[in-house]
Amino acid sequence: MSQDNLLDRIAIDPNICHGSPYIRGHQIWVSLILDYLAGGSTIEQIIEIYPELETEDILACLAYSTEANRCSSVERQLHMKHEVELSK
């Protein structure tokens, strides 16, 4: 499954999950799944806890995190470059 297809499984709606990214159709926060993974849980263990999820939902959370980090990193670099130019 491509990165774009995985990202289609993630949604952001200000009226759902307080505007935090969530798994489309499940109202389970992306950050919750990432916390489980960071804590050492496997995909299989997470699916045991949330049997309505599929492996691709967990992978979508990772894809979202990667994309969010990439965008944040680019924004920081552009901001730092702008600050340097202003200080000249």
DSSP file (Angstrom, degrees, kcal/mol; ACC not computed):
  #  RESIDUE AA STRUCTURE BP1 BP2  ACC     N-H-->O    O-->H-N    N-H-->O    O-->H-N    TCO  KAPPA ALPHA  PHI   PSI    X-CA   Y-CA   Z-CA
    1    1 A M              0   0    0      0, 0.0     2,-0.0     0, 0.0     0, 0.0   0.000 360.0 360.0 360.0 134.6    0.0    0.0    0.0
    2    2 A S     >  -     0   0    0      1,-0.1     4,-2.3     4,-0.0     5,-0.2  -0.271 360.0-110.5 -76.0 162.5    1.4    3.4   -1.0
    3    3 A Q  H  > S+     0   0    0      1,-0.2     4,-2.5     2,-0.2     5,-0.2   0.897 119.5  51.8 -56.5 -43.4    2.1    6.2    1.4
    4    4 A D  H  > S+     0   0    0      1,-0.2     4,-1.2     2,-0.2    -1,-0.2   0.906 108.9  49.7 -63.7 -41.6   -0.8    8.2   -0.1
    5    5 A N  H  4 S+     0   0    0      1,-0.2     4,-0.3     2,-0.2     3,-0.2   0.898 111.4  49.4 -64.1 -39.4   -3.2    5.4    0.3
    6    6 A L  H >< S+     0   0    0     -4,-2.3     3,-2.0     1,-0.2    -2,-0.2   0.926 107.4  54.3 -64.1 -43.7   -2.2    4.9    4.0
    7    7 A L  H >< S+     0   0    0     -4,-2.5     3,-1.6     1,-0.3    -1,-0.2   0.753  94.4  69.7 -65.5 -22.5   -2.6    8.7    4.6
    8    8 A D  T 3< S+     0   0    0     -4,-1.2    -1,-0.3     1,-0.3    -2,-0.2   0.699  90.6  63.2 -65.0 -17.7   -6.2    8.4    3.3
    9    9 A R  T <  S+     0   0    0     -3,-2.0    15,-3.3    -4,-0.3     2,-0.4   0.556  92.3  77.7 -82.5  -8.3   -6.9    6.4    6.5
   10   10 A I  E <   -A   23   0A   0     -3,-1.6     2,-0.3    13,-0.2    13,-0.2  -0.838  61.2-177.4-105.7 139.2   -6.1    9.4    8.7
   11   11 A A  E     -A   22   0A   0     11,-2.7    11,-2.5    -2,-0.4     2,-0.4  -0.933  17.4-157.5-132.6 156.7   -8.5   12.3    9.2
   12   12 A I        +     0   0    0     -2,-0.3     5,-0.1     9,-0.2     8,-0.1  -0.983  21.1 162.3-133.8 123.2   -8.5   15.6   11.0
   13   13 A D  B >   -C   16   0B   0      3,-0.5     3,-2.3     7,-0.4     6,-0.9  -0.976  37.4-140.6-142.2 123.8  -11.8   17.2   12.0
   14   14 A P  T 3  S+     0   0    0      0, 0.0     4,-0.1     0, 0.0     6,-0.1   0.713 105.3  53.4 -59.6 -18.2  -12.2   20.0   14.6
   15   15 A N  T 3  S+     0   0    0      3,-0.1     2,-0.4     4,-0.1     3,-0.1   0.451 103.3  64.0 -94.8  -1.2  -15.4   18.3   15.8
   16   16 A I  B X  S-C   13   0B   0     -3,-2.3     3,-1.8     1,-0.1    -3,-0.5  -0.984 117.0  -7.5-126.9 132.9  -13.9   14.8   16.3
   17   17 A C  G >  S-     0   0    0     -2,-0.4     3,-2.2     1,-0.3    -1,-0.1   0.828 119.8 -69.7  54.2  35.5  -11.2   13.9   18.8
   18   18 A H  G 3  S-     0   0    0      1,-0.3    -1,-0.3    -4,-0.1    -3,-0.1   0.755  92.8 -58.4  56.6  27.6  -10.7   17.6   19.7
   19   19 A G  G <  S+     0   0    0     -3,-1.8    -1,-0.3    -6,-0.9    -2,-0.2   0.485 102.4 136.5  84.2   2.4   -9.2   18.2   16.2
   20   20 A S    <   -     0   0    0     -3,-2.2    -7,-0.4    -4,-0.2    -1,-0.3  -0.529  67.2 -91.8 -80.0 150.5   -6.4   15.7   16.7
   21   21 A P        +     0   0    0      0, 0.0     9,-2.3     0, 0.0    10,-0.5  -0.361  56.0 175.7 -59.6 138.2   -5.5   13.4   13.9
   22   22 A Y  E     -AB  11  29A   0    -11,-2.5   -11,-2.7     7,-0.3     2,-0.6  -0.921  39.9 -88.0-141.8 165.5   -7.4   10.1   14.2
   23   23 A I  E >>> -AB  10  28A   0      5,-2.4     3,-2.4    -2,-0.3     4,-1.0  -0.678  57.6-106.4 -78.8 120.3   -8.0    6.9   12.3
   24   24 A R  T 345S+     0   0    0    -15,-3.3    -1,-0.1    -2,-0.6   -14,-0.0  -0.162 100.6  10.2 -52.0 129.1  -10.8    7.5    9.9
   25   25 A G  T 345S+     0   0    0      1,-0.1    -1,-0.3    -3,-0.0    -2,-0.0   0.438 122.4  66.5  84.4  -0.2  -14.0    5.8   11.0
   26   26 A H  T <45S-     0   0    0     -3,-2.4    -2,-0.2     2,-0.1     3,-0.1   0.592  83.4-137.8-128.1 -16.8  -12.7    4.9   14.4
   27   27 A Q  T  <5 +     0   0    0     -4,-1.0     2,-0.5     1,-0.2    -3,-0.1   0.863  55.4 140.8  53.0  39.0  -12.1    8.0   16.5
   28   28 A I  E   < -B   23   0A   0     -5,-0.5    -5,-2.4     4,-0.0    -1,-0.2  -0.963  55.0-119.0-110.0 120.7   -8.9    6.5   17.8
   29   29 A W  E  >  -B   22   0A   0     -2,-0.5     4,-1.5    -7,-0.2    -7,-0.3  -0.265   5.5-137.2 -61.4 139.8   -6.1    9.1   18.0
   30   30 A V  H  > S+     0   0    0     -9,-2.3     4,-2.5     1,-0.2     5,-0.2   0.902 106.6  57.8 -58.3 -42.1   -3.0    8.6   15.9
   31   31 A S  H  > S+     0   0    0    -10,-0.5     4,-2.2     1,-0.2    -1,-0.2   0.835 101.1  55.7 -62.7 -32.2   -0.9    9.7   18.9
   32   32 A L  H  > S+     0   0    0      2,-0.2     4,-2.0    -3,-0.2    -1,-0.2   0.937 109.6  45.4 -64.4 -45.9   -2.5    6.9   21.0
   33   33 A I  H  X S+     0   0    0     -4,-1.5     4,-2.3     1,-0.2    -2,-0.2   0.904 112.4  51.4 -64.1 -41.0   -1.3    4.3   18.5
   34   34 A L  H  X S+     0   0    0     -4,-2.5     4,-2.8     1,-0.2    -1,-0.2   0.878 107.3  54.0 -63.9 -36.9    2.1    5.9   18.3
   35   35 A D  H  X S+     0   0    0     -4,-2.2     4,-1.8     2,-0.2    -1,-0.2   0.913 108.0  49.7 -62.0 -42.9    2.3    5.8   22.1
   36   36 A Y  H  <>S+     0   0    0     -4,-2.0     5,-2.5     2,-0.2    -2,-0.2   0.938 113.2  46.2 -60.4 -46.3    1.6    2.0   22.0
   37   37 A L  H ><5S+     0   0    0     -4,-2.3     3,-1.6     1,-0.2    -2,-0.2   0.915 111.6  50.9 -63.6 -42.8    4.3    1.5   19.4
   38   38 A A  H 3<5S+     0   0    0     -4,-2.8    -1,-0.2     1,-0.3    -2,-0.2   0.815 106.0  57.5 -64.3 -29.5    6.8    3.6   21.2
   39   39 A G  T 3<5S-     0   0    0     -4,-1.8    -1,-0.3    -5,-0.2    -2,-0.2   0.464 127.4 -98.7 -81.0  -0.7    6.1    1.6   24.3
   40   40 A G  T < 5S+     0   0    0     -3,-1.6    -3,-0.2     1,-0.3    -2,-0.1   0.446  72.4 147.2 101.7   0.3    7.1   -1.6   22.5
   41   41 A S      < -     0   0    0     -5,-2.5    -1,-0.3    -6,-0.2     2,-0.2  -0.412  41.2-132.6 -68.4 145.6    3.6   -2.9   21.6
   42   42 A T     >  -     0   0    0      1,-0.1     4,-2.2    -2,-0.1     5,-0.2  -0.492  23.8-107.4 -89.8 166.5    3.5   -4.8   18.3
   43   43 A I  H  > S+     0   0    0      1,-0.2     4,-2.3     2,-0.2     5,-0.2   0.911 122.4  53.8 -58.1 -41.9    0.9   -4.3   15.6
   44   44 A E  H  > S+     0   0    0      1,-0.2     4,-1.6     2,-0.2    -1,-0.2   0.891 107.4  50.0 -62.2 -40.5   -0.7   -7.5   16.6
   45   45 A Q  H  > S+     0   0    0      2,-0.2     4,-1.6     1,-0.2    -1,-0.2   0.892 110.1  50.2 -65.7 -39.6   -1.0   -6.5   20.3
   46   46 A I  H  X S+     0   0    0     -4,-2.2     4,-2.8     1,-0.2    -2,-0.2   0.906 109.2  51.4 -65.4 -40.4   -2.6   -3.2   19.3
   47   47 A I  H  < S+     0   0    0     -4,-2.3    -1,-0.2     1,-0.2    -2,-0.2   0.820 105.2  56.7 -67.7 -30.1   -5.1   -5.0   17.1
   48   48 A E  H  < S+     0   0    0     -4,-1.6    -1,-0.2    -5,-0.2    -2,-0.2   0.901 112.5  41.7 -63.1 -39.7   -5.9   -7.3   20.1
   49   49 A I  H  < S+     0   0    0     -4,-1.6    -2,-0.2     1,-0.3    -1,-0.2   0.895 130.5  27.4 -73.3 -40.8   -6.8   -4.1   22.1
   50   50 A Y  S >< S+     0   0    0     -4,-2.8     3,-2.3    -5,-0.1    -1,-0.3  -0.718  70.5 175.3-122.0  77.5   -8.6   -2.5   19.2
   51   51 A P  T 3  S+     0   0    0      0, 0.0    -1,-0.1     0, 0.0    -4,-0.1   0.663  74.1  69.3 -63.2 -15.1   -9.9   -5.4   17.0
   52   52 A E  T 3  S+     0   0    0     -3,-0.1     2,-0.2   -26,-0.1    -5,-0.1   0.650  86.7  88.2 -75.8 -12.9  -11.8   -3.0   14.7
   53   53 A L    <   -     0   0    0     -3,-2.3     2,-0.3    -6,-0.2    -3,-0.0  -0.481  66.7-146.8 -84.3 156.3   -8.4   -1.8   13.4
   54   54 A E    >>  -     0   0    0     -2,-0.2     4,-1.3     1,-0.1     3,-1.1  -0.791  31.0-105.8-113.9 161.8   -6.5   -3.3   10.5
   55   55 A T  H 3> S+     0   0    0     -2,-0.3     4,-2.4     1,-0.3     3,-0.3   0.888 121.3  58.6 -52.3 -41.0   -2.7   -3.5   10.1
   56   56 A E  H 3> S+     0   0    0      1,-0.2     4,-2.1     2,-0.2    -1,-0.3   0.805  99.0  58.4 -63.2 -29.4   -2.9   -0.8    7.5
   57   57 A D  H <> S+     0   0    0     -3,-1.1     4,-1.5     2,-0.2    -1,-0.2   0.909 108.1  45.6 -64.9 -41.2   -4.5    1.6   10.1
   58   58 A I  H  X S+     0   0    0     -4,-1.3     4,-1.7    -3,-0.3    -2,-0.2   0.924 113.1  49.5 -67.2 -44.1   -1.4    1.2   12.3
   59   59 A L  H  X S+     0   0    0     -4,-2.4     4,-2.6     1,-0.2    -2,-0.2   0.853 106.1  58.0 -63.3 -33.4    0.9    1.7    9.3
   60   60 A A  H  X S+     0   0    0     -4,-2.1     4,-2.7     2,-0.2    -1,-0.2   0.874 102.5  53.8 -63.8 -36.8   -1.1    4.8    8.4
   61   61 A C  H  X S+     0   0    0     -4,-1.5     4,-2.3     2,-0.2    -1,-0.2   0.915 110.4  46.5 -63.0 -42.4   -0.4    6.2   11.9
   62   62 A L  H  X S+     0   0    0     -4,-1.7     4,-2.4     2,-0.2    -2,-0.2   0.914 112.3  50.3 -65.0 -42.6    3.3    5.7   11.2
   63   63 A A  H  X S+     0   0    0     -4,-2.6     4,-2.5     2,-0.2    -2,-0.2   0.910 110.8  49.6 -62.3 -41.7    3.0    7.2    7.8
   64   64 A Y  H  X S+     0   0    0     -4,-2.7     4,-3.0     2,-0.2     5,-0.2   0.928 110.6  50.0 -62.5 -45.0    1.2   10.2    9.2
   65   65 A S  H  X S+     0   0    0     -4,-2.3     4,-2.4     1,-0.2    -2,-0.2   0.907 111.3  48.8 -60.9 -42.6    3.9   10.7   11.8
   66   66 A T  H  X S+     0   0    0     -4,-2.4     4,-2.4     2,-0.2    -1,-0.2   0.929 113.9  45.7 -62.3 -46.3    6.7   10.5    9.2
   67   67 A E  H  X S+     0   0    0     -4,-2.5     4,-2.5     2,-0.2    -2,-0.2   0.906 112.7  50.1 -66.1 -41.6    4.9   13.0    7.0
   68   68 A A  H  X S+     0   0    0     -4,-3.0     4,-2.4     1,-0.2    -1,-0.2   0.899 112.4  48.0 -63.8 -40.5    4.2   15.4    9.9
   69   69 A N  H  X S+     0   0    0     -4,-2.4     4,-2.5    -5,-0.2    -2,-0.2   0.900 110.8  51.0 -66.5 -40.9    7.8   15.2   11.0
   70   70 A R  H  X S+     0   0    0     -4,-2.4     4,-2.2     2,-0.2    -2,-0.2   0.935 112.8  45.5 -62.1 -46.7    9.1   15.8    7.5
   71   71 A C  H  X S+     0   0    0     -4,-2.5     4,-2.5     1,-0.2    -2,-0.2   0.905 113.1  50.1 -64.3 -42.1    6.8   18.9    7.1
   72   72 A S  H  X S+     0   0    0     -4,-2.4     4,-2.4     1,-0.2    -1,-0.2   0.902 110.4  50.3 -63.0 -41.6    7.8   20.2   10.5
   73   73 A S  H  X S+     0   0    0     -4,-2.5     4,-2.2     2,-0.2    -2,-0.2   0.908 111.2  48.1 -64.5 -42.6   11.4   19.8    9.8
   74   74 A V  H  X S+     0   0    0     -4,-2.2     4,-2.5     2,-0.2    -2,-0.2   0.913 110.9  51.3 -64.7 -42.6   11.1   21.7    6.5
   75   75 A E  H  X S+     0   0    0     -4,-2.5     4,-2.5     1,-0.2    -2,-0.2   0.912 110.1  49.7 -61.0 -42.7    9.1   24.5    8.2
   76   76 A R  H  X S+     0   0    0     -4,-2.4     4,-2.7     2,-0.2    -1,-0.2   0.919 110.6  50.0 -62.1 -43.5   11.9   24.8   10.8
   77   77 A Q  H  X S+     0   0    0     -4,-2.2     4,-2.4     1,-0.2    -2,-0.2   0.913 112.2  47.0 -62.4 -43.0   14.6   25.0    8.2
   78   78 A L  H  X S+     0   0    0     -4,-2.5     4,-2.3     2,-0.2    -1,-0.2   0.906 112.6  49.9 -65.4 -40.4   12.7   27.6    6.2
   79   79 A H  H  X S+     0   0    0     -4,-2.5     4,-2.2     2,-0.2    -2,-0.2   0.922 112.0  47.3 -63.7 -44.3   12.1   29.6    9.4
   80   80 A M  H  X S+     0   0    0     -4,-2.7     4,-2.2     2,-0.2    -2,-0.2   0.906 111.7  50.9 -64.7 -41.0   15.8   29.5   10.4
   81   81 A K  H  X S+     0   0    0     -4,-2.4     4,-2.2     1,-0.2    -1,-0.2   0.910 110.3  50.1 -62.4 -41.5   16.9   30.5    6.9
   82   82 A H  H  X S+     0   0    0     -4,-2.3     4,-2.1     1,-0.2    -2,-0.2   0.896 109.3  50.9 -63.3 -41.2   14.5   33.4    7.0
   83   83 A E  H  X S+     0   0    0     -4,-2.2     4,-1.6     2,-0.2    -1,-0.2   0.898 109.6  50.4 -63.8 -40.8   15.9   34.5   10.4
   84   84 A V  H  X S+     0   0    0     -4,-2.2     4,-0.5     1,-0.2    -2,-0.2   0.916 110.3  49.7 -63.4 -44.0   19.4   34.4    9.1
   85   85 A E  H >< S+     0   0    0     -4,-2.2     3,-0.8     1,-0.2    -1,-0.2   0.880 110.0  51.3 -64.0 -37.1   18.5   36.5    6.0
   86   86 A L  H 3< S+     0   0    0     -4,-2.1    -1,-0.2     1,-0.2    -2,-0.2   0.817 104.9  56.7 -68.9 -30.2   16.8   39.0    8.3
   87   87 A S  H 3<        0   0    0     -4,-1.6    -1,-0.2     1,-0.2    -2,-0.2   0.561 360.0 360.0 -80.3  -6.9   19.9   39.3   10.5
   88   88 A K    <<        0   0    0     -3,-0.8    -1,-0.2    -4,-0.5    -2,-0.1   0.473 360.0 360.0 -78.0 360.0   22.2   40.3    7.6
